Amino acid sequence: MESGNSISAKSKELQQIMNSHLCNRCGSCVGLSEGAIEFIDREGKYYPKIVKALHDEQVEKIYHACSGKYFDFPRYRELFYPDTTNFHTYTGPYEKIGIGHAVDPDLRINAASGGIITTSLIYLLKTGKIDGAVTTRMNPKVPWQAEAFIATTREEIIESAQSKYCITSVNEILPQMEAFKGKLAYVGIPPQVQSIRKLQEVNDPSVKNIEYIFGPFYGNTLHFTSVKALLRSYKVKDFTQITKLYFRHGEWPGNMRVELKSDKVIELKKFHANYLIPFYILKNSLFCTDLANEFTDLSVGDAWAPVYEERGKGFSLILTRNNKGQNLLNEMINAGWLNFEEITENEAISMHSHGYDLKKRGAFIRIRLRKLFGKPVPDYGYELKDFPLSRYLMEYIISFMFLVLGTWPARRFIGLFSPEFVGKFFEKARTLWKKSSYKIKRADLH
Ligand SMILES: Cc1cc2nc3c(=O)[nH]c(=O)nc-3n(C[C@H](O)[C@H](O)[C@H](O)COP(=O)(O)OP(=O)(O)OC[C@H]3O[C@@H](n4cnc5c(N)ncnc54)[C@H](O)[C@@H]3O)c2cc1C
């Protein structure tokens, strides 16, 4: 809990968060620090560092905004979703759940799944409901790094489409958001959104312009070292040769694609590139219990079900979380911008049963395990427990696997093989693992 601590205790705790897996790199501390905190080593560990002394007021503000150590789900749900009709511990609050996609084929194909977020931002801009959108693109000057910015045109919004499976720190640009003259829509992954909600709670001026909050589902993200390792496997040693980096290029589910100055192009199916996850995962993702971006107005995931996967083209799972999100969705459907078909809560949970199991059971078991070893853990104001014994055992195996595969020798070893070969092997192993652990994962899931 955050109340009652002295400034020096808060300052000490902030340092502890920054130096541990508690830090989710949301960027709020950097954005609120007036230059006193900077991100260091973005192409490696990517962590915030205090470079100038913080004054007491800054410590207070940053400590409150930090979502790494503390975010009370039940309390913030009560605060921000008092009138929302439905709730499930896995999905969070919602009005409706459905499958949909953008009607515009270009927006759909250019996006991560169905192009829902991109289309929503363009619709809001076109209808004058916002003047800009806080989104994330690959930095045009440093094309291997993601950067948050305020998009004010349709072209800029399209440029920022697609998922970036690398560390992003959207809230670094809180000062630009504060200085912006007009209304904003904001897009972020759950830890970033949680911090925005904490800032809204105290009416911080940095978030005063935000009218809408959108966000993708969030399984995990990777360190940039994953891209470096991929390049090394293709005998490319210098990552600054990258001219374009896509994580989901082309038709859904898309390919990881790296374009180089030499005109060489490296392309790997998304499902094959997933082999990088256990080796280069940002450890904080393993302690994040929010898959569905529960504190947005509207959140979007991939429609992972054979019926949609077979059809390609891109389908999204959409959750509207309050009247604001629902009204916007209705308007876009009526205006012919989006297709949407409602599904049940059970169908939605089944579609993402693997992800929910990872976040709503696995993460809580991992948190308890860390606590047992005396390591700092996040406090979410609630805890899910009492899973079947088999599920605990499975998690211990997974945690051990992440521990081993994240080491330097394991990374070197896997780098000896071609990514195509490892990717195919990984995809097969994952399917086998999913099938064999299906019963354990599904036991008491609802
Ligand atoms: C790191 C990450 C992990 C994900 N894990 C899952 C998962 O496990 N299961 C699942 O079903 N879906 C997951 N998603 C969501 C999925 O990939 C799509 O983003 C989602 O379906 C939205 O699709 P869309 O076509 O509407 O998005 P688009 O129209 O392509 O818009 C995506 C929006 O998200 C913003 N964005 C992209 N990446 C980031 C980022 N890293 N940080 C902040 N903003 C970002 C973009 O700037 C853009 O505004 C993940 C997304 C990310 C970024």
The ligand as a Gaussian input file, in Angstrom:
#p B3LYP/6-31G(d) Opt

LIG

0 1
 C        3.333000      -6.048000     -26.371000
 C        2.024000      -6.596000     -26.847000
 C        1.601000      -7.865000     -26.439000
 C        0.365000      -8.370000     -26.872000
 N       -0.050000      -9.613000     -26.437000
 C       -1.247000     -10.094000     -26.873000
 C       -1.710000     -11.378000     -26.433000
 O       -1.038000     -12.065000     -25.673000
 N       -2.919000     -11.820000     -26.888000
 C       -3.694000     -11.065000     -27.741000
 O       -4.768000     -11.504000     -28.129000
 N       -3.280000      -9.841000     -28.147000
 C       -2.088000      -9.344000     -27.735000
 N       -1.679000      -8.109000     -28.140000
 C       -2.631000      -7.283000     -28.903000
 C       -2.636000      -7.540000     -30.396000
 O       -1.327000      -7.768000     -30.855000
 C       -3.219000      -6.321000     -31.131000
 O       -2.515000      -5.184000     -30.759000
 C       -4.640000      -6.074000     -30.803000
 O       -5.381000      -7.156000     -31.273000
 C       -5.151000      -4.769000     -31.431000
 O       -5.269000      -4.943000     -32.767000
 P       -5.707000      -3.777000     -33.754000
 O       -5.602000      -4.328000     -35.149000
 O       -6.975000      -3.159000     -33.323000
 O       -4.518000      -2.747000     -33.464000
 P       -3.932000      -1.640000     -34.427000
 O       -5.038000      -0.986000     -35.185000
 O       -2.780000      -2.191000     -35.176000
 O       -3.414000      -0.574000     -33.354000
 C       -2.494000      -0.925000     -32.374000
 C       -2.304000       0.281000     -31.479000
 O       -1.525000      -0.101000     -30.347000
 C       -0.394000       0.736000     -30.219000
 N        0.730000      -0.076000     -29.756000
 C        1.298000      -1.104000     -30.418000
 N        2.267000      -1.644000     -29.682000
 C        2.328000      -0.943000     -28.542000
 C        3.128000      -1.033000     -27.394000
 N        4.068000      -1.959000     -27.274000
 N        2.942000      -0.142000     -26.402000
 C        1.977000       0.803000     -26.507000
 N        1.159000       0.915000     -27.582000
 C        1.334000       0.059000     -28.575000
 C       -0.153000       1.262000     -31.627000
 O        0.563000       2.474000     -31.610000
 C       -1.563000       1.394000     -32.162000
 O       -2.131000       2.625000     -31.798000
 C       -0.436000      -7.593000     -27.745000
 C       -0.012000      -6.325000     -28.153000
 C        1.200000      -5.819000     -27.699000
 C        1.629000      -4.448000     -28.145000

